[in-house]
């Protein structure tokens, strides 16, 4: 199974770059028909996690993927599942 991974630790305080990277990874997954994207906002204060969730819940983004899963063992990690 092909998977893409986006770790946001290095850019956690750069809001505009975060949005760009989230768009890039979702677009790449759709274009290459990748079935799983792992996004790691980290645990921290929860601000970045909320930002990622808000991004993924946007109507036009939500239409692109099948299911969103929060890692049960590590709540600082999301799995975005695609179905093609």
GROMACS elastic network, one bead per residue, 0.5 to 0.9 nm:
[ bonds ]
;  ai    aj funct       b0    kb
    1    34     6  0.80422   500
    1    35     6  0.72609   500
    1    36     6  0.79608   500
    2    33     6  0.87141   500
    2    34     6  0.56254   500
    2    35     6  0.65131   500
    2    36     6  0.68700   500
    2    37     6  0.88766   500
    3    29     6  0.83246   500
    3    34     6  0.60608   500
    3    35     6  0.65936   500
    3    37     6  0.55942   500
    3    38     6  0.73380   500
    4    25     6  0.74071   500
    4    28     6  0.86523   500
    4    29     6  0.72095   500
    4    34     6  0.72862   500
    4    35     6  0.86862   500
    4    36     6  0.64873   500
    4    38     6  0.61577   500
    4    39     6  0.84969   500
    5    25     6  0.80242   500
    5    36     6  0.86115   500
    5    37     6  0.56797   500
    5    39     6  0.59215   500
    5    40     6  0.78233   500
    6    21     6  0.79143   500
    6    22     6  0.79221   500
    6    25     6  0.71991   500
    6    37     6  0.76508   500
    6    38     6  0.62007   500
    6    40     6  0.61413   500
    6    41     6  0.84750   500
    7    10     6  0.74926   500
    7    11     6  0.86414   500
    7    38     6  0.81883   500
    7    39     6  0.60060   500
    7    41     6  0.64827   500
    7    42     6  0.81788   500
    8    11     6  0.54656   500
    8    12     6  0.56501   500
    8    18     6  0.72653   500
    8    21     6  0.87108   500
    8    39     6  0.75327   500
    8    40     6  0.58532   500
    8    41     6  0.50979   500
    8    42     6  0.74338   500
    8    48     6  0.85875   500
    9    12     6  0.53482   500
    9    13     6  0.88510   500
    9    40     6  0.74646   500
    9    41     6  0.63534   500
    9    42     6  0.66274   500
   10    13     6  0.82872   500
   11    14     6  0.53844   500
   11    15     6  0.80083   500
   11    17     6  0.71890   500
   11    18     6  0.67180   500
   12    15     6  0.73683   500
   12    18     6  0.72714   500
   12    41     6  0.74750   500
   12    42     6  0.89336   500
   12    48     6  0.67796   500
   13    17     6  0.89539   500
   13    18     6  0.83866   500
   13    48     6  0.85508   500
   14    17     6  0.55234   500
   14    18     6  0.62155   500
   14    19     6  0.89713   500
   15    18     6  0.50980   500
   15    19     6  0.64632   500
   15    20     6  0.87655   500
   15    51     6  0.89832   500
   16    19     6  0.53558   500
   16    20     6  0.63566   500
   16    21     6  0.87486   500
   17    21     6  0.60536   500
   17    22     6  0.85246   500
   18    21     6  0.51461   500
   18    22     6  0.61084   500
   18    23     6  0.85959   500
   18    52     6  0.85869   500
   19    22     6  0.51201   500
   19    23     6  0.61582   500
   19    24     6  0.85061   500
   19    51     6  0.89963   500
   19    52     6  0.84551   500
   19    55     6  0.76734   500
   20    23     6  0.52115   500
   20    24     6  0.60843   500
   20    25     6  0.87432   500
   21    25     6  0.61502   500
   21    26     6  0.85969   500
   22    25     6  0.53643   500
   22    26     6  0.62562   500
   22    27     6  0.85183   500
   22    39     6  0.85256   500
   22    52     6  0.79337   500
   22    55     6  0.78976   500
   22    56     6  0.86372   500
   23    26     6  0.53549   500
   23    27     6  0.59882   500
   23    28     6  0.84476   500
   23    55     6  0.88803   500
   23    61     6  0.84975   500
   24    27     6  0.52057   500
   24    28     6  0.59930   500
   24    29     6  0.85852   500
   25    28     6  0.50588   500
   25    29     6  0.61394   500
   25    30     6  0.87025   500
   25    37     6  0.76747   500
   26    29     6  0.51473   500
   26    30     6  0.63422   500
   26    31     6  0.86319   500
   26    37     6  0.76897   500
   26    61     6  0.80508   500
   26    64     6  0.80291   500
   26    65     6  0.84428   500
   26    80     6  0.88576   500
   27    30     6  0.52174   500
   27    31     6  0.60541   500
   27    32     6  0.85354   500
   27    64     6  0.87568   500
   28    31     6  0.50531   500
   28    32     6  0.59482   500
   28    33     6  0.80561   500
   28    34     6  0.79209   500
   29    32     6  0.53266   500
   29    33     6  0.55273   500
   29    35     6  0.71424   500
   29    36     6  0.76902   500
   29    37     6  0.71860   500
   29    82     6  0.80337   500
   30    34     6  0.64848   500
   30    35     6  0.83978   500
   30    64     6  0.73255   500
   30    65     6  0.83194   500
   30    82     6  0.78358   500
   30    84     6  0.85274   500
   31    34     6  0.78839   500
   33    82     6  0.79033   500
   33    83     6  0.82469   500
   33    84     6  0.66437   500
   34    37     6  0.75061   500
   34    81     6  0.87366   500
   34    82     6  0.70612   500
   34    83     6  0.86409   500
   34    84     6  0.86195   500
   35    65     6  0.89422   500
   35    80     6  0.81791   500
   35    81     6  0.56764   500
   35    83     6  0.61984   500
   35    84     6  0.76487   500
   36    79     6  0.66873   500
   36    80     6  0.57124   500
   36    82     6  0.60983   500
   36    83     6  0.89964   500
   37    78     6  0.81562   500
   37    79     6  0.57256   500
   37    80     6  0.50470   500
   37    81     6  0.65978   500
   37    82     6  0.81993   500
   38    77     6  0.70474   500
   38    78     6  0.57728   500
   38    80     6  0.63832   500
   38    81     6  0.88694   500
   39    42     6  0.89573   500
   39    52     6  0.84680   500
   39    76     6  0.86851   500
   39    77     6  0.58286   500
   39    78     6  0.51467   500
   39    79     6  0.63712   500
   39    80     6  0.77126   500
   40    43     6  0.87517   500
   40    49     6  0.84383   500
   40    76     6  0.60636   500
   40    78     6  0.63793   500
   40    79     6  0.88336   500
   41    44     6  0.84999   500
   41    46     6  0.85671   500
   41    48     6  0.58699   500
   41    49     6  0.55053   500
   41    52     6  0.73690   500
   41    76     6  0.58124   500
   41    77     6  0.63287   500
   41    78     6  0.80991   500
   42    45     6  0.89833   500
   42    46     6  0.80710   500
   42    48     6  0.77246   500
   42    49     6  0.71731   500
   42    74     6  0.87569   500
   42    75     6  0.78681   500
   42    77     6  0.64479   500
   43    46     6  0.60524   500
   43    47     6  0.89705   500
   43    48     6  0.83989   500
   43    49     6  0.73956   500
   43    74     6  0.82660   500
   43    75     6  0.67394   500
   43    77     6  0.81057   500
   44    47     6  0.76863   500
   44    48     6  0.80391   500
   44    49     6  0.85835   500
   44    76     6  0.81047   500
   45    48     6  0.77242   500
   45    49     6  0.84540   500
   46    49     6  0.50660   500
   46    50     6  0.61581   500
   46    51     6  0.86290   500
   46    76     6  0.83835   500
   47    50     6  0.52212   500
   47    51     6  0.62711   500
   47    52     6  0.87852   500
   48    52     6  0.61901   500
   48    53     6  0.85923   500
   49    52     6  0.51927   500
   49    53     6  0.62514   500
   49    54     6  0.86643   500
   49    75     6  0.89058   500
   49    76     6  0.70481   500
   49    77     6  0.83847   500
   49    78     6  0.88720   500
   50    53     6  0.50312   500
   50    54     6  0.60810   500
   50    55     6  0.85422   500
   51    54     6  0.51113   500
   51    55     6  0.61889   500
   51    56     6  0.86825   500
   52    55     6  0.50570   500
   52    56     6  0.61951   500
   52    57     6  0.86260   500
   52    78     6  0.89862   500
   53    56     6  0.50879   500
   53    57     6  0.61048   500
   53    58     6  0.88429   500
   53    78     6  0.89387   500
   54    57     6  0.51464   500
   54    58     6  0.65397   500
   55    58     6  0.55715   500
   55    61     6  0.74510   500
   55    62     6  0.88038   500
   56    59     6  0.82841   500
   56    60     6  0.89491   500
   56    61     6  0.58568   500
   56    62     6  0.59689   500
   56    68     6  0.83316   500
   56    80     6  0.88390   500
   57    60     6  0.84135   500
   57    61     6  0.67286   500
   57    62     6  0.54862   500
   58    61     6  0.53250   500
   58    62     6  0.58203   500
   58    63     6  0.85371   500
   59    62     6  0.51149   500
   59    63     6  0.62521   500
   60    63     6  0.53909   500
   60    64     6  0.71013   500
   61    64     6  0.54304   500
   61    65     6  0.72998   500
   62    65     6  0.58254   500
   62    66     6  0.78636   500
   62    67     6  0.86817   500
   63    66     6  0.77931   500
   64    82     6  0.74986   500
   64    83     6  0.89780   500
   65    68     6  0.79101   500
   65    80     6  0.69313   500
   65    81     6  0.61203   500
   65    83     6  0.69273   500
   66    80     6  0.76455   500
   66    81     6  0.55582   500
   66    83     6  0.58286   500
   67    79     6  0.82771   500
   67    80     6  0.60144   500
   67    81     6  0.50435   500
   67    82     6  0.68760   500
   67    83     6  0.87309   500
   68    78     6  0.70869   500
   68    79     6  0.59158   500
   68    81     6  0.61949   500
   69    72     6  0.85721   500
   69    77     6  0.87468   500
   69    78     6  0.57104   500
   69    79     6  0.50029   500
   69    80     6  0.63367   500
   69    81     6  0.77860   500
   70    73     6  0.87716   500
   70    74     6  0.78643   500
   70    75     6  0.60807   500
   70    76     6  0.79606   500
   70    77     6  0.62031   500
   70    79     6  0.62609   500
   70    80     6  0.87973   500
   71    74     6  0.51939   500
   71    75     6  0.54815   500
   71    76     6  0.75037   500
   71    77     6  0.56446   500
   71    78     6  0.58857   500
   71    79     6  0.70367   500
   72    75     6  0.62233   500
   72    77     6  0.88707   500
   73    77     6  0.89893   500
   74    77     6  0.59910   500
   74    78     6  0.88022   500
   75    78     6  0.75383   500
